[in-house]
Amino acid sequence: MKGILLLNGEPPEEKIRVEKDDFVACCDGAYRWAMEKAGRVDLLTGDFDSLGYVPENGVRYPEEKNFTDGELALEKLLEAGLKEISIYGGGGGREDHLWGNIQLLYAARLRGAHAVMYTKTSEISCESGRFPIRGCKGRTFSLAPVGYEAHIMESSGVKYPLTDLTLLAGSCRGVSNVALSDEAEIFCDGGALFVFKIVSGKE
């Protein structure tokens, strides 16, 4: 069972695979494409300023609030105990919204969940410890520190080896590496990383 979070951005090109036990949370304007791409919505929420009306089954929040619609919907998924969360519709449109949506990945991690955001160009996640860059042979990936810095002790199966390397905010040192193996691996022993796996053909 996993959570699926639909955000009011660029919809996915393909239909989203939704299993019977999955929980689908939809935010505001994502409702325009939610049924076509996901087949169902279990929770519809937001301030509905983008959609322009409040659907009969919508849970409405005030437009002026201290949290984004995505944060509030993510909270519902975490409260339900979901540990694996897939996010769609986070890209496209305003870059400040994209940056805010990326923060949801770290917010989920702080609560013991693992979230992955899928856009038309990237698969984005937040990782620490030893983690794979799985199924990405020949594909570009980039790493960015969460916060000020993150330390990478070692890597394997990548074009540009990362050994005893501290990635700092304000530096582009982690941009555009290439996985040489479908089992490439990174060991981040300090801090956490945003990981961007570039979709094949979008490099």
N, C-alpha and C positions, 0 to 999 in steps of 0.2 A: 504494500500500500504506500503510495506516495502522494505528495501534494503537487498540484499543478496551478501555477499562478499566471493569470493572463493580465498583462498591463496594456495601457492605452498608448501603444506605439505601433511600430511597423509589424503587421501580422506575419506569421510564418508562411512560407511558400507551400509547404506540404501540410497535410492533415496531422494533427497531434495524436499520438497513440495514447489512448485513455483506457485503462483497465477498469473492471467493474468496481473494485474496491478503492480506486483513486478518489481524491477529493479535489474538485475543480473550483478555484476561487477566481472570480472575474472582477476587474476594476473598471468602473465607469465606461469610457468609450470603447474598451475592448469588447463590449457586448455586441458591437456592430458585426464582428466577425467570429465571436466565440462559438456560436452554434455550428457554423460552417466548418471551422477548424477543429473544434474539440468535441462537438456532438452533444454536449450538455454543460450546464453550469449548476454547481451545488450551492455556491454563495455568490451573490451579486452585490457589490458594495462600492462606496465612493461618495463623492459630493455631487457627481453627475453634472458638473459644469461642462464637461466635454461632450457628453451624450446629448445634453440639452433637455432631457426629461428624466423622470424617475420611473423606471419600470415597476410594475405592480409588485414584483417579488424583490425589489431592490432595498438594501439597507443603507439609508442615507446618512452621511456625516456633513457637518457644516463646511462651507467653502473655506472659511477662515479658521485654520487649525494648525497645530504644531507638528503634524505628521502628514506624510503623503498618503494617498490612497493605497499605494503599494505597501507601505509600512503597516498600515492597519490590516490589510488583507493577509500579509505575511504573519502578523501576530496571531490571527485566527488559525492559520495552519500550524503554527508552533504550539498554540494552546491545545490543539487537537492531538499533539504528540507525534506529528509527522517528522521524520528524520531525513527523508529524501524529498527534495523540492525542485521541480523543473519550472523555469520562468520563461515565458514567451511574451513578445511584444515590448521588450525593454528598450529596443533600439529604434532608430529613425526619429525624425522630429528634433526637438530641442536637446542640445548637448547637455544642458544642466540636468534635464530629466534622466538622460542616460547615465550621467555620473551618480545621480541619486539612486538609480536602480542598481548600479553596480555595488553601492554600499549595502544593499539588501543581502548580498552574498556573505559579507562579513557579519552582518547582524544575525543571519541564520547560524553562522559558525559559532558565534558567541553563545548561542543557545543550544549548542550541541547537535545542530542539523547541518546537512550538506546541501547546498543549493547550486544549481547550474543554470545560467541564463543563455538562451539560444537566440541569436540574432541572425540576420541574413548573411553576415560575414564572419561571425565568430561564435565560439562556444566558450563562455567565460565562467570561471569558478574561483573560489578562494581556498587556498591550500596551505598546509604547513606539515612539518615532519617529512617522512619519505612518501612520495606519491608518484604515480606513473603518468606519463604523457601517452596514454594507450591508444592504439589504432591510428596513429598519426604519421606513419612513415612517409617521409618526403614532404610533409606539411610544415608550414611556418607556425611558430608559437612565440609569444612574448610574455615576459614576466615583469611585474611591477610591485614594489613593496606596499603593504598596507601600512599607512602611517609614515613615519620618518625613515625607517630602515628595516631590512630583512636580510638575514645571513644565509647563504647557501654553502653548505659544507662540501657537497660533491654532486656530480651528475654523471649519467651514463647514457650512451646512445644518442648524443646530440652533436650537431656540427661544430658548435663553439662551446667547448667544455667550460663548465662553471665549477671552480674549485676554490674554496675558502674565499668566497666573494661576498661583499656586502653591497646590496643594492640600496641606493639612497634616493629619497624624494628629491626631485630636481635634476635627476640624471636619467638618460635614456639607455643605460647600459644593458638592460634586459630585453630590449626590443629586437625582434626579428632573428630568432634562432631557428634551427631546423631540426626536426626529429629524424634521425637516421634509422630508427628501429620502431616497430610497433610496440615495443616494451621499453621505450626511453623512460628515464627516471630522474627525479630531482630530490635531493635531500635538503630541506630547509630546516635548519636546527635553531633558528632564532627569528622570531616574528612570524609573519604570514605573508603570502603572496597572492596577488590577483594573477590568474593564469588565463591568457587569451590564446585559444587554439583557432587558427584561421581556417575557415571552410575552404576545402579544396577548390581551386579555380578563382579564389578571391584574393590571392596574395598580391 
